[in-house]
Amino acid sequence: MPTMRLTPLAAKWFSWWRDLPTASPRKAALLSGALLGLAFPPVSLPWLLWGAWPLLWNSRLRYRHLYGALLLWNFLGCYWLLLTTLSAPNLQEALLSLLAGAAAIVTNPLLMLLPFWAWRTLSQRLGQSPSPWLFIPLWSLFEYLHFRWELTWSWLTIGFAWSEWPFWGAISRLVGPVGLSTWTLIGIALVSSDFPFAALRNRLIAGLVWIGGPAVLAHLRVQPPVEAPARTVWSLQPNIDPYAKFAELPPDSQVNRLERLLPPDPPTGSLIVGPETAIPLPVSLDHPRQEPLLRPFWRYVDSHRVNLLLGVTGYRYFPPGSRLPASARAMPEGGGYELYNAALLLRPDTFFVHSKARLVPFVERAPYLELFTFLQSWQIDLGGAFGHLGKPDTQYALPLYPDEVPVAVAVCYESIFAHDLRRRLPSRPALLAILTNDGWWKKSSGYWQHYSYGRLVVQALGVPAVRSANTGVSACLTTSGYPLTALPYDTQGRITATLAPQTPATLYHRWGEKGLLLLGIFALAVWILSLRYPPSSRLSTP
């Protein structure tokens, strides 16, 4: 097999990169961690992943160096978790907020070490040197499981690094966000595995084909026929400081501000979306018509014959003698109540409720509260929907008036869980609505990452979406995640667009994680072949 000859300067650079983990593991850890952090929004340079992962795949790096690299990555990507400390209402809440943010940044790298440990341990048991091709399915399994347990913090899923690059992000239509991570790691391994680069020319060609081919394929899709009439959608952005929202700002003034943002003469059947916790006080999810704060909105819905979707802190009452869920609050006279971070769809003459299913660990609900009841006393009060919130038994799309088009709802954190939203979307014309309140972290990377990741999920699912964020960014998105119109951060106002409900037509919506499974099998097959046919050529210099 012919080798690719490099200039002395390029060969020297490759040699330095190859030997860096041995010569200076601390520098290798710092460099790889920095490259990983810069690959994600708001910097959004995913090509830096090709420089970071080969350093982490070097078996000479000790676990403490790996942890240092992963810790730096988590800090650069999620530093904004610490910013709630600056605006907490009192010292106790500030310390709790600092502890929660620091715990996420410090603990997540420990979880990320698990696939590295499994990779090295399994390689040692098999008597083989650690190969990136064996690591890839282990990391994919980690990301897959990390999305599916109650201590989930999947903010740094590798696929999200492409959220600002829609051409390559379109690959999520085929395999989903986690599959996009696996696709990325395979592309890196094709170019960089087995240092020094054996058959570099062939590796570069294979890498380019792997990187570009699926992206082109994802864009060669037939536009689905219009199966439902276009609908006018509105997104409201009241821009209320979340700390003032649950402290000094009177509820009536907040409701009045939201009411003033309602369009004066919307077409019949329009969908109008307000942000998460738009109503600042808890309201009954069983009898919302009786709630004083909701009365002006009911009058508006009934008079204009529209759909109004609002984020609320909702509650349900359990009479004396009822069996209380683990997250319910007991009442002295018997019975109790349970709080929910919910979305309330007000329709003429009726209503529907969506309760948030993916709750932020410890902030909204302690993980596995049914098993660890002592955690019931652990909670962080940031106002509104906090502490031990209830979870719904089932998830389904809410029907819109007048033609019963389903709208799948994602409240805040839920918008990055593509596999949940996939199950929530039926195989018929539908819309996606995202309600959030990203002002807790001020104008940091957090709000933009959330918006950007949500756009990638919209791409993966292939349905148009309307996003309402209390402080921004609110947007109306096409099936490609492109904003038809948007309101920037820290702006008050409303936006509108015309969206045609579409049947989810992506392979990811149809197949789910089967594409991820195929990619994992491919990586394992390459690993097995590499054991049987070890590379015989090496990098050469003039």
Secondary structure, DSSP 8 states (H G I E B T S, - for coil): ----B--HHHHHHHHHHHHHHHH-HHHHHHHHHHHHHHHSTTT--GGGHHHHHHHHT-TTS-HHHHHHHHHHHHHHHHGGGGGHHHH-SSHHHHHHHHHHHHHHHHHHHHHHHHHHHHHHHHHHHHT----HHHHHHHHHHHHHHHTSSTT---TT-GGGGGTT-HHHHTTHHHHHHHHHHHHHHHHHHHHHSSTTTTTHHHHHHHHHHHHHHHHHHHH--------S--EEEEEEE----HHHHTTTS-HHHHHHHHHHHS-SS--TT-EEE--TT-EEEEEESS-GGG-GGGHHHHHHHHHHT-EEEEEEEEEEEE-TT----TT-EE-TTS-EEEEEEEEEEEETTEEEEEE--S--BTTTB-TTTTT-GGGGG-----SSS-SS----S----EE-TTT--EEEEEEGGGGG-HHHHHHHS-SSSBEEEEEE--GGG-SSHHHHHHHHHHHHHHHHHT--EEEEESSS-EEEE-TTS-EEEEE-TT--EEEEEEE--B----HHHHHTTHHHHHHHHHHHHHHHHHHHS------B--
